[in-house]
Amino acid sequence: MLRLLISKCIPVLLYGLEACPLLKSHLSSVDFVIVRFLMKLFNTTNMDIINNCRQYFDVKLPSTLWSDRVRRLEKKFAECDNIFLQNFSLNSIAYIYRLVKFLFCLFFCFFMFICYQLW
């Protein structure tokens, strides 16, 4: 069950998050999902037991994995041959992500408007 959590669930939770600047509260929310799952799995609410089980079974919290992924992403940008990408920071990636998301929503609204007019 834990191997399934580590190999399938955590990657889905973390997919694409390295490109987003997250607050500590966001990371705590993502960590809560894993901690709560472990609490139900081991039938305990004692955090000492949960932390021991996490260490024994090598289950890392998503916040730790996220910070590792962010470091790797920034390292890839720094080592890239493209000058434009070398000067990228995490904030500019987040800005581009929000811009693309906005443009997608705008396109979707326009598409729905056209479909409504044709119908």
URLIN-V590877 format. One record per helix or strand of 2 or more residues. SS is the DSSP state (~ for helix, > for strand). FROM is the first residue (numbers start at 1). TO is the last residue. If there is no record, write none. Layout:
ss->SS from->FROM to->TO
ss->SS from->FROM to->TO
This chain:
ss->~ from->2 to->14
ss->~ from->17 to->19
ss->~ from->24 to->42
ss->~ from->47 to->56
ss->~ from->62 to->79
ss->~ from->83 to->86
ss->~ from->90 to->118
